[in-house]
Structure formats: C-alpha cells, structure tokens
C-alpha cells in the first residue's frame, strides 16, 4: 500500500480509501464487515461514510466494521460528513453519528456537499464554522474538512477560509479539466486532498473499450488504469473508491500493489486523449433524486450518458427501454412533468444541465 501525508496533519493515510456509499448488500452485515476487514488487511486505513448513505445504514455497518478492526488491532482514520449548518443541528447529527459508529471522535469531519457559493455563504451565516471549531476544541472531531462540488474559480473562495485542513471533491479521467484550479488552491493552502468518483460512478468499468487510453500496460484493466491515473497525481492524498462487493476491494488493492509510477509525459498523454471527451457525464450520485414531480432523474440522466459515450440517440432510448424497463410513451409522460424548478440542477454535483437533457430525452422518445 502507498501512504501519503494528509496536508499538514502529520497523519499518513492510504492512497486508496474505502467509500461506504455503494455496498451492494447493505443489510448483509457479515459481508460489509468482512469487506472492511479485507481492506484493512490490505493496508487501507482511510474509511469514509456519511449519514445519508442508505439512510443511516452505512454508518451503522461501519460501526460494526470499525469495532472488528479495533478487535483485530488495525489502526484506521474515520471520515464522515454533515449537511447541517446550524449549531444545535450539527451537534445532534454528530451525537447520532458517534453513537452509530461506536467511536468517541471523528478524524476528518466534513461540511458536506457545497454545490454553489450562495449555499456556502448561507451555511457560514448559520454558524457552521463556529460550531465546527468548538467541536474540534472539545476533541469530538480532529480535523475540519469540506466536501465541495465547486469548479473553476469558485472553489478558491471556499478554500480561502483558512480553517480547512482537507477537501473532498470529484475527480477522474473524464472531468480533470474543470478541477485544475482546485489543485492550485490545495497546493497553496497545503491541504489534504481526497477525491471521490475515481471510476466515474461506474461509467469507466462499464465502458472499458472507451477508456483503453488509461492503460499503460497491455495486461492492465481499465479499472487499474483509472486508479493509476489518480495515483500519478501528487496532489491527491486519497482516492476514495465506493466498494460494492469483496471483489471490488481486491481489484483496488491489486491496482495499487501493481502500480508503477507514471511519468509526467505519460500522464499528459492520457489527459490529452481524455480532454473534453467525458465532461458532463452523470456519475449516479442520486443527489437529484428528490424531484417534486417524481421524475426518476438519475435513471434518465444515466441513460443520456449513452449518447455522450457512444454518440447515438438510439443508445439513449434503448437504455431506457431495455435496462430501466421504461416504455417510451412513459418517458414522454415523465419528461413532460418537468416544471423547470431547478431543484435538480442545484443539487447536481456535476453541474449537468438536467432540464435541457430531460427535454431532449422526451423528444427522442417521442419520435421512436
């Protein structure tokens, strides 16, 4: 396992982290705990979850898993998050998390999912920084971190606060262009940097032919290539992989153990091949899945990915019909419900023009 220093904290964390949002069998606690043990035995010591992953079930599974890690003598660092910003609400949330996780403190506690600057400014007005500082003084959290989906210049304002010790944001081979200024800010402030969606929410492993450029060796898989792409970035402290099954843990461990350093020219060649090709792909985070008109937006956006990946309108409608089992007349009815309220686009971590895509999907379905 490769270990890197997390910003200026003096903590050494594994270059691959365990993400707790994609367990395929969340109610099978033996499997979930077994995967955490498997990861720890392979050298992973960074474990990340959140209070809304499978409701609270991810944190509950983590509580059992962390207890087993302690029993076996494994050292770990724990990361979780909160959407709350008002002091009383943050404390209530943290109290529940500490109970579910079975711990007395959180190592890396994140102000979660900043999607725009106004959202951030509102949370500051509510007192989120003050309560985080107090929680740190009380020893309930060790490090104040932020989870951000801002891109370009906007992330600079966020990281200029001077209180954050680490940042979590989405980064992979298809969206690196809009995240470069995040790395500039991370270097300037000497922050720990954790990246999520390293496999594009499953897009990369599901489309291996399109991502062959990530491979530097013939025998590599595209999963290994995608993780090696991230390992080649010295700014990235941890690449957070959402593990669904034990095989996924084994694949990630194999990728890091088989990693040979990628030269700067090789990395630049990868970026030149990827540039502009995959920006705007839905990663399936489901943050938009609360439509007031009950439109199944994640399914529709995932289907639209097929057009971006394959350049074919037919791939979109085939995906809707044969993968999601949605008849095309039903697709038209669903997309017609959209009232352009903007709630989904505000929640979208990839800044996707969801409303426009819904309209296009409806038009495609109507003519097929």
Secondary structure, 3 states (H helix, E strand, C coil): CCEEECCCCCCEEECEEEECCCCCCCCCHHHHHHHHHHHHHCCCCEEECCCCCCCCHHHHHHHHHHHHHHHCCCCCEEEEEECCCCHHHHHHHHHHHHHHHCCCCEEEEEEEEECCHHHHHHHHHHCHHHHHHHHHHCCCEEEEEEEECCCCCHHHHHHCCCCCCEEEEECCCCCHHHHHHHHHHHHHHCCEEEEECCCHHHHHHHCHHHHHHHCCCCCCCHHHHHHHHHHCCCCCCEEEEECCCHHHHHHHHHHHHCCCCCCHHHHHHHHHHHCCCCCCCCCCCCCCCCCCCCCCHHHHHHHHHHHHHHCCHHHHHHHHHHHCCCCHHHHHHHHHCCCCCCHHHHHCCCCCCHHHHHHHHHHHHHCC
